[in-house]
Every structure is written in structure tokens, then in C-alpha cells.
Amino acid sequence: MNNAEVAGILNNIAILLEMQDVPFKPVAYRRAALTITSLDTDLSKIKDLDSLPNIGIHIAKKINELLTTGKLDYYEKLKKKVPVNIEELITVPGMGPKTILKLYKELKIKNKKDLEEAALKQKIRNIKGLGAVMEQKILSHIQLEKKEEKRTFLIEGLDTSDEIITTLKKSNLVETGIAAGSIRRMKETIGDIDILCTSKKPKELMDVFTKMSVVKEVISKGETKSSIRTNKGLQVDVRVVKQSEFGSALQYFTGSKEHNVEVRKIAISKGFKLSEYGLFKNDKLIAGKTEDEVYKALGMDYIPPELRENTGEIDLAIRHALPILVEQSDIRGDLHVHSKFSDGLTSIEEIANYCKDVLKYEYIGLCDHFGGLKIANAMNEKDAAKRLKEINDLNSTYSGFKIINGAEVDIKPDGKLGVNNNALSKFDFVTASVHSSFNLSIDDMTNRLINALKNEKVSLLGHPTCREIFGRKPILFNEDKVFEAAVKYNKPLEINAFFNRMDLNDMMTSRAKKRGVTFCIDTDSHAIKHLDYIRLGLGIARRAGLTKKDILNTKEVSKIL
């Protein structure tokens, strides 16, 4: 049993306890689950589990039972007390513990199939507190989920492909190895994983690949191509190609299909034939070793993978007018990070040291929740004062690095903030975000966001659409009016890089850029490993065509505060 599975069970225990109105314990199990998801080490390799933050002796014993037996007697007993499939139902937006219990009592809904049938028969709308809007939302989610069941989060694909490529390179059998497809294009969700390699010993390489610990099933095995299914259900194909064909193969397997169709049309118009094996003229190989030489031979500049969606990038490449996209090295800091002072797992010093020493940032913006957001363990004024002292003490020890005293505050339905401006004057940076009342009318939601952007204390609009991939749908508002307000009041919109948010998405970011909006790429981190999600935000920015000048946190700290 891996870390994610253990954390999932602990979260489910919290839900089951909430359904029985058990106080305090649900919070303990949730925080233990969050600790586990933030670990870089397998739980099975940690001897003293109760030495971890938020994991006491009792929860540690339960984790050990899961690791050694693959099941937990306490969890099984809890499930018998609540005769519903909590694992299924809790994944549906709006299905919290109280709603699940209410639907079971009134409609005998035990699983997702029952839920879908009830929604189709319009039974849910008659339940007090739910209504037709909730019913339609439930039905839409289940039907969308069926269409997307073969896709997963981008981070899953990146982590899996990174692990496989690293292992293959350690074998010394790989000269070059790159993940292609939608992973390389940094799409927010991915299907199968395609990895291209060059190797002088492809047969031996396939032996290494198909015997990796990540492999659950070998689908097929050949001398130059093999397919496996991972323990998490992802299909991974590894192909070995000739060095002379690597560039053309990489261009072909990176896609997108629409991009490749247009590139092949250009090749044909110039008397060439383009395939995964190379660019040919009268059966003579013209280019193929690198992508750059393939594009150059066709009269184009090299097109970054993130732009290859046939949305105008080919014309720009022909006219030598492609934007110089933002890169990781351009990012000077992360302005949306949570510490132990709210709902984060990590101390300020640990966060600062990682950002300074590993990510090579110049600053970090602590944006712990502040005010009335109880579910996020928000700071009060006393907590904020204590945190400020710690920030000042740490800043006095740093040279060339600064911790910014920030806060994340809630935007109420009327656009007012969850705390008054007087209280916010003590902070250097304020991120305002919507955390509830997601179903306002378009006009009301538009006014809500504009009112927040007008507020002189607000520095940034956080996760602007509130969507969660495979979960909550985005809030609806008039884009043009909100973008206009962001420009008018000189307020950036956040590209929230947390793996299940990725909000703004690439398409909305592109539209906002055309209206003159600026952006800030943040991770919304609650643990050290989350800080690395910055690459997901960079993927969104690059897909949207953003350059360094479009992004607030490419600037030095003196130009931010």
C-alpha cells in the first residue's frame, strides 16, 4: 500500500467520523493524511511514524496495520456503521458527509450508480437544501467523469515519466530519454505516456523497463517498443529510435495531431515528405536528428512543445514572430505559500530555506489564511503578530533573500473581504480568493470579483475560477469585465499551480493576456513538495504564450512591494 492509498483511507475515516458527528477526530485524521501526501519518502521506510508532524501514536498504529496487512479493522468497522460507498460518493462535488447521510436516509443512495439514477429521475431536487441546481451539477459531474475516466492529472504523468526515465538512465543503456505527447505539451490532464529513447542496446533496455518496480502488468514487449501498465493504472509506452531519427520521432509523438497535420501540409507544399522517420526529399533524408533542424528545413523557427496546438503558432514560426516564453530561471519567487500558521504543514524556516537553497528564489510570499475562514485554520490578529515576529527574525539572518509578510483572505458574496482593511494594513501582500458561494449568478459573481479587485489592500486575485480538475466546475463570470477591472486597478490574476487547480487555465490566460492582464504564477503550497508545482504553472503560462514581462514574480522584490 502506497502513501496516496494510506492518505486516502485516513481522509475517508475523517468523513465517516463526521457522518457520525464525532468531534475533533476528523480534523486529526485529515491533518495526518495531508502530512502523508507531502512526504517524499515511502511510509514503509519510516521507522517511527509518530515522529512525523500530525501523526500521534494511535494513528501511527493504524498506518502500520495498513502497511503490514493492506487493510484496517477500524476502517472496516466504521464502514459497516455507515452503509454507503464513501470512497465513490465523496469524489462528487457537493457530496460532503451531511449530504451523503441525508441522501441515504431519504433516498437510500449507497453508491454513485444510485446517485446517478436518482439525479436522472429528478429525485434529488426534492430534498430540502439541495434543489435542481445541485441535482444537475451532480449529474453533469458523473457524466463528465465517464468521458474523462481514462485521463489523469498532469503531475501524475510527470512524476511517473520522470521516475521511469531516471531509472532507465541509471542503467547506462539510454543515451537520450524524453517524455513526449501531452506531458511534453504540459496539458492539464494526460492519457497514456509515451517515452522516446535512443540506445545502442535496445533489447537490454526493454528488459530493464519491463522489470521496474512501477510495473503492474506488461502489456507487450518487443526489441524496440514495450508497453506496461503501472501500479496506478497508467499505460506507458517506451520506444527506442535511431539517433538520426530522434528529432523527427520526437516531433511526431509530441503532437498535437492538429499541429502535425498542418506541419505535414507545409512539408508537402515544399516537395518534402515528413514522418516519424525524418524529413525526406526524393527518398533522401534532409533532416531528422533534432526537432530544430526539422522545423528549420521547413522554413520555421523551432516551436516550443507547449505551443503545438495549431492555434496560430505555425504562422508565427514562419514569420519568425514567436514569443520568447517565460522559463523556470525567470521566476524569482512564489507569492502564495501556506505555513503551519494556517493550514500548511511546514515551518516558515523550512519553506524559506528550500526556496532559497534549492529553488534559488530571491523571495517567498507567506499567504497564510487570515480572518474568518475556519476550515483553513485561519490566523487571527494575535497569530499574525506572532508570525510577523518570526518573519522579521528570519529576514535579519538572510542576505539576498526576503520572506514577504502576506495573507490570503476570503472574498464574500458581495465582494467585501473577510476582514477589514485596517487589519490588512499590517501585511505587505494580500491575496483575495473565493472559497464559498460558488453558484452566484454571472452578474453577481462578476460584481463580487470586481469589488475585490477595487479594494486598495488587495494585491492579487487568487485561483480566479475556483475550479478543481475532475471536481468542482469553474465559477461563472463576465471575463471581459473582470479582465478590464484587473487592468484598470493594476491587479494581477493568479495562475495557481496546485496540481488539481491549475487556475487560471491556459485558454483563459491567453484571452486575459490579449486584454492586457498581468499574472502571478504561484503554487498555493501547503507542504515542501508542493513548491515544485511551479513547473505546472509555468506550463500553463507557456501554453498561453506568456513572456517574462507578463508575470509579476519574475520581477525583483522591490518592484512587487
N, C-alpha and C positions, 0 to 999 in steps of 0.2 A: 504494500500500500504506500503510495507516494504522498508527498506533502499536501498537494492540492486535494487529494481524496480525504485525508485526515481533516484538513481545514473545512472541507465541505460538510463532513459529518458533525463537526463541532458547531458550525453555523446552524445546521438542521436541529441539533439538540436545543440551541437557543430558541429557535422558533417553536419547537414542541413545548418547551417550558413556558414560553409566552402564552401559548394557546391554553395553558392550564393556570394562567395568572400567577405563576411563580415569580416572586420579586427577586431582583439583584442577580440571580444566577445567569439569566440570559446575557447580560452585559459581560460577565466574566468569560463565558464561552465565546462570545463574539470577539473580544479582545485577544483571547488565546488563538482564535482562528486567524486573525489579522497578523499576529506575530509569526505564525507558521507560514503564511503566504509570503512574508517578507524575507524568509530565510534563503540563503544561497546554498546551504548545506542540507543534505537529506537528514530527516529526523532520525532515521535508523543509525546514523553515525554519531549522534549526540548522546553521550552517556547520562549526563544529569539534566534531564528535560526541565526539572523545576528550577533550574538556574536561569532559564530564559525569561525575558520580560513577560508579565501577564500570565504565566503558567505556574500555578501552585502545585502542591503535592497531589491533590485529588485529581486534577485534570491531567497531570503528568502520568498518573497510574492508568487512566483511561486511554491516553495516547499509546502507552506501552502495550496495552491489551490489543489495540487496533493493529499495531505494528507486528506483534507476535502471532496473533490469531486471525487477523483480517476482518474481525468483527468486534462488536462491543455489546456486551449483555445489557448494560444500562440503556443504550440507544434502542435496542430491540424491545425492551420493556416499555420505554416511552412511546414507541410507535404503536404498540398494542393498545395503549390508553387512548390514542387518538387515531381512529381507523381511517385515515386518509393517506394518500401517497404524497407526503410533504415534499419529497425530492422533485416531483413533477410540478406540483401546483405553485410552489414558491418562485419558479422561474418566470411565471406570467406576471407582467406589470400590474400593480394594484392588488395583487393577491398576498396581503400580509396575514399574520396569524389570526386576527379577529375576523377578517373576511372569509378566510378558509373555513374557520369554525362555523361561521354564520351560514355559509353555503352548504355545509354538511348537515347542519341541524334542520335547515328549511327545505333543501332540495336533494339531500343525500348524495352530494357530489364528493366522490372519493379520489378522482384522478383527472387527468387532462382530457381524456375521452368524454367523461361525464360532463366536464365543464364546457367542452365544445358543443355537445348535444344540447345542453341547457341554453347556451347562447343562441344556437340555431333556432330553437323553439321559442326564443324570446321570453324565457322564464326568469332570467337574471334581473331584467329591468323592473320586475315587480317586487324585488327585495328592497326593503327600506334601507336607504343610504347608498344604494348602488345606482340603479337607473339605466336608461337606454344608452347613454354615452359610455359608461363603464362596460356595458354588455358588448357594444360594438368594438371597443378597444381590445377587450379580451379575445373576441373572435378574430379580429384583424391580426393580432399578435400570433395566435395559434396557426392561422393560415399562412402568414409570412414565414413563420418558423419552419413550416413544412417545405417551403420553397428553398430556404437557406440552410437546411439541415446538413448539407454536405460542405458548408463553409465554416471557417473558424476565425478567431481573432488574428490579426497580423502578427502580434507578438508571439503567438504560439508557433507560427511558421518561421519567424526569425530565430527564435530560440532553438527550435528543432534543427533547422538547417545549419545554424552556427555550430551546434553540438556535433552533427554528423561530419561537417567539413573539417572541424578541428580534429576529430578522431581520425579521419582519413589522412589528413596531413601528417599526423604523428606516425603513421605507418611508413612514411617516406616513400610511398608509392604514387603520390599525387604531385604533379608539377604545378597545376593550376586547378582551383576549385571554386565555383561561384554558383549561388542560387539564382535561378532565372525566374521567368513567369511573373505572377502578380506580386510575389515577395520582392523581387528586384524593382518593380514599379511602385512599391510601397502602397498598394491598395489596402484599404482598411480591413478587408476580410480576404481570406485566401482559401483555395480549394486544395488540390494536390500540390506537392512540392517537387520542382524539377531542379536537379543539380547537375551542372556540366563540369567535367574534369578532363584534364589531359594526363596521360600516364604511359610509361613505357612497359608497364606490366598490368594491363587491364584485368586479366583473369584473376591475378592475385588480389587486385583491388576489390573486385566483386566478392571475393571470399571474405575480406575484412568487413565490407559493407553489410553483407547479409548475416554476419555473426555478431553485430554490435548489440549492446545491451538494450538499446532503444527498440529493437526489432521484436514485434509480437508475432508477425507472420511474414514469410517470404512468399510473395505473390508470383514472381517469376525471377529466374536467374539465367543470365547469358554471359557471354565473354566481354561484351561492351555495354550492356544495359541490364539493370536489375531493378525490380520494384519490390518494396516492402510495405507493410503496414505497421505503424508504431504502436506503442502501448497506449497512446492517446487516440488512436484511430485514424491518424493521418497517413495518407499514401505518399511515399517518397520514391521518386524515380532518379536513379543515378545513371548518367550516360558518359561514356568515355569517347572523346572525339580526337581526331588528329590535330596537332598543334597548328598546322596550316589551315585548318577549317574552324578553329575555335571561335574566332570573331564572328564569322557568318552564322555559326550554330548558336552562339550566344544571342546575336541579334534576333534570330528566328524564334528561339524558345523564350526570349524575354517578352516578345509581343509588344503591344496588344495585337490581336488578329487584325483589327481595323487598320492599325498603323502599318502592319506588314503588307497588307493588300495594297495600300497606297504607295509604299516604297517599291514594291514589285512592279507596279504600273509605271513608275518613273524609270526603273531599270529596263523594262520592255521598250519604252519610248526612246531610249538611248541605244537600243540594239543589244542589250545585255540580257542574261538570264540569271536571276537571283534565287538561291535556295539555301537550305541549311548547310550545304556543302561548299558554298562560295559564290562569288560573282564571276560569271563566265561570259566570254565573247567568242563565238565560234568554237566552243568547247575548250577554249584556253582560259585558265584561271587568272583572273585580273586582280582579285582581292579576296581576302577571307581570314587572314591571320588575326586581325583585330577589327573590332567594330568601326573604329575611327577610319581605317583605310577603306572599308566598305562604303560608309557614308561619303567620304571624300571622293571616291571614284564616281559616285553618282551626282557630284556637284553640290553636296550638302555639308554643312558643319555637323560635327558629332552631336547627336541629340541625347541628352541625359535620359536614362530609363524612365524616370518619374513622369516625363512629359509625353511618352509614347502612347497616346490615346486617340490620335487622329482628330485633335481639336485645334488644329492650326499650327502645330509645331513643325510640320514638314515645310510649309510655306516660309516660316521664319528661318528655318535652317537653310533653305535655298537662297533666301535674301540676306543671309549672314546677320540675322537680327534676333537671334535667340537671347533671352535674358541670362545674365550671369547669376545663377541660382545661389541662394544662401547655403552655406556649408556649416558643418559642426564647429569648425575652427572660428567661425564668425560669432558664435554665441558666447557672451561674456558672463551670463548669469541666469538663474532661474528665479522668477519672481512670485511663485506660488508653491510654497512648501509648508507642510504642517509638521509640528514637533510634538513632544509629549505634553506641551502646554494646552493642546486641544485634543484632537483625535489621532495624532501621529504616534509612532512607536519609538521614535529616536530622539536623543538629546540634541540640543542646539549645537553643542561642540562636535558631536559625531557628524552631523549634517554639514557643518562648516568645513571640517577637515576633509571630508570626502569631496566636496565641491572644489575646495582649494587645491588639494593634492592630487586627486585622481582626475577630475573633470577639467582642472586648470581654469576654473572660473575666477572672475575678479570680484564677484559679489553673489549674495544669496538673499532672496526676499522671504522672510518668515511671514506667512499669511495664515496664522492660526485663526480658527473661528473666534469671533468676538461678538458678544451680545446674547440674544435670546434663543439661539439655535441649540436646544437642549440635546438633540440626538447626536450632535457632533462634539459634545463636551466642551462647549464654547467657553472661552475665558470671560471672567468678569474684570472689573477695573483693577481689583487687587492682584489678580493673576497677571494682568497685562503689565502692571508696575514691576512685579517680581521678574517677569520675563525681560523687561527693558533693562533692568539692572544687570542681568546675566549677559544680555547682548552687549552692553557697554563694557562690561568687564572683559569679555572675549575680544571685542574690537580693539581694546587697548593693547592686546598682545599680538595683533596681526599687522603685517606690513604688506600693502598692495592687495588687501582683501577686506571686504566690508560685509557685515551682516546688517541687512536693512530691516528696520522695525515696522513690519506690515501687519495687516489684518484682513481677514475675509469676513464680510458682513452680508446679511440676508437682505434681499430686496422684497419688500412686502407687496401685496397685490396692487396697492395704489402707487407704487413706485418709491415710496419713502423707505428709508433704511431701517434695519432692525435696532439701531442705536442712534442717538442724536449726534449732531455734528460736533458738539463740544467734546464729547468723549473721543471722537475720531481725530481731533486735533493733536492728540498725543502720538499719532502714528505718522510715519513718513510715506507710507504707500498703502492704499486701500483698494482691495478687490471686492467689487459688489457682484453678488450672484443670486440667481433664483434657486430656491431649494424646495418650494412647495407651490400649491395652487397653479398647477401646470395647464389647466384646461380653461383658462380665461378666453374670452372672445379675441379675435385677431386685433380689433381696435384697442381693447383693454390691455392686452399684453404689449402692444406697441407703445402705448402711453406709459405703461409700467417701466419698460426699458428706457424710454426717452427721459422720463423723470429721474431715473437713477443716473443716467449719463450727464444730466444737467447739474447734478449735485457737485459743488466745488471740491468736496472732500474725496470724491471717487476718482481713482487713478486708472482703473481698468474694469471692463465688464467681463466677468468670469464665465466660463463654459456657456456661451450665449444661447445655445438652443436647448440645453439641458438634456440632450438625447443620450441614451445608453445603447450601444450596439447590441443587437439581439434582445433588447429590453425596451426601455422607455422610448416612445417616439418623441421627436423634437417638438418643442412648443412652437406655436404658430404666431407670426407677427409680420408686419409690413416691412420687408427688408429695406426697401428704398428709404423709408422714413427713419429707420434705426441707423442705417449707414450714414445718412445725411446728418443725423444728430451726432454720431461718433466723430465725423469730420468737423462739424461746427464747434463742438466743445473740446476738440482735440483729445479724444479719449480712445486709446487702442482697444481692439477687441481681442480676446484671448483665443489662441489656438491651444486648447487644453489637450495635452499629450497623454493623459492617462489612458491605458490600453483599451478600456471599454467605453470611453467617451469620444476621444479624437474629435473635438468640438471647439471651434468650427471645423466642418469637413472641408475637403479640397474644393468642391464646387462652389460652396458659399464663400469661401475665402477668395476664390478667383473673382467672383462677382463683386465682393466688397473692395478688392484691390482696384478694380476698374472705377469705383466710385471715390477713390482717394483715401480709403480707410488704412490706418496702420494697425499693426498686430503685435502681440507679445506671445512667444512660444514658452509655455510653462508645463510642468509635469503634474502639478497637484499631488505631489509626493506625500505619502504617509509613512514611508519606510525608505531606507537607504537604496535598496534595489530599484525603487520607483524612479529615482533620479535619472536612471539610464533610459527612461521612456522618452527622453528628449529627442531621441532619434525618430520616434513615431511622429512627433510634432514637426520635425524637420521634413519628414516625408510628405506631410500634408502641405507644408509651405512650398516645397519644391514642386509638387504636383500642381499647385496653384500658380506657379511661376513667380514666386516671391524672391526678391533680391535682398541683400543685406540692409539696404536703406528703408525697406518696408517694415522692419522689425525693431521694436523698442529695445529688446535686450541684446542687441548687437552693439548698443551704444555704451560708452563708459558711464560709470555710476553718477558722475557729476551732471550728466545730461538727462538723467532719469528723475532725480530728486529735485 
